[in-house]
């Protein structure tokens, strides 16, 4: 299917402005991918997404953009169904651009969640910044995307934070594809925000997502009471970080996992995030 994207019809984008342009977040692309995969496969549930990549970001200024979402036929493999997905620009723009791609994993029902125990290295409880200070001094996100509630730990090993779930889709966009979320885009975006805060605190510059190897979801939705997210950093250089996220409810039961997350770090992003801030370093 295809869809017109602008800030008027998708007011959430007014809360995701980088360097003066509204940018479609990867977390919202993930929701669109999930919808596209299930559209022709009624009766199945979203088990996950694999190899999700941002290839060319969708940036808006005053104009609207036409996007097209393509879903291949479901293939049965190892007891689940795979659906190839692509997000492309509108043909009217004269040049066919592939913005993002992924592969959905569909199943007859949800798998049992894996057992998880928070690593000892992430059991600290002394991060000094409040969520308000994080959004004021580090992140660019506007009110609709301020999903971080509290940060419990942030050190070289990773980060633990409590985040909130998204309000209903109609608060984010006109004519939503569904009345409820498949993946919760605020929970996912808040995890990506955590990665950016980690990069800032450990390396002095913020980051943006570029790839996620695998996302798995083990229930229909995320709880109203909030979600605890653990980020375990597996590798980091001066320009790139890699890590895994585990999403848990208040009892510590795993709701979802996102592994093989990659983000690009760049000191120039500090100015793009906060145009009024002094140059980095």
C-alpha positions, 0 to 999 in steps of 0.5 A: 500500500502507499501513504502520504506522510506529513507533519499535519497528518502524522503529528508525532513527527513534530516531536522527531525533528533533527536539524530542522527536518521532521524524520520518520523514526525507525520505531514507526517504520517497524510498526508499518512493517508489522502491519504490512506483513500481517495484512495478507496473513490473517490469523497469524501473529507478529513473532518478530522482525529480522535484519531491519535496516535504515538505508535512506532516512525519510526527512520532511520539511514543509512538503509531504512525501508519498511512501510505498510499503511492499510485502512479499508472499509468506514463506513457511520455514522452520515452523514460522512464516517469513515475509520480505518487506521494503519501504520505498519513496513515491514514484512521483518523486522521479527517483526510486529510493529504498528507505528501509527493509526488513523481514517479518517473522509470523507465527500461529501464536506467541512463543514462551518468553526466555528466562532473563536475569539482569547482569550484575554489571547493570545492577547499579542505581546511581545515574544522576540525570532525571528524564527532564534533564536528559531531554533538555540537555542530550536528546531532541525528542518532543513531548509525544516521544518522551518515553523515558521515565527514569534511568536506573543505571548507565555505565560502560556495560550498558543501561537500565531504564523504565519507559512508558508505552505509547498512547493509542495510534490516533494520537500519533496520526490521522487514519491509523492503520490499526486501532492498537499497536503491533509493536509499541513504537514509543517503547522501541524508540525509547530503547533507541533513545537509551542507546543515544544517551549511553553513547553521549555519556560514554563517548561524548556524542549522540547516535542514531539507529542504523540496523537491528538484527532481530526483534522478538515479541512474546505477547500482544502488547506492552503493559500500561504500568511501564516497561523496564528496558535493559541495554547490554552493550556488546561492542563500541568504537569511536563511531559505532555502538552495538548492543542488545535490548531486553524488555520486561514487565514489573515482574521481570518477565520478558516481553520482547528482545531486540538483538544486534542493534547498531547505532552510528555515533557522530559529534556532528549529531550533537549540534543536529540534536541541539542546534543551540548547544556549543560545539562538542569537545 
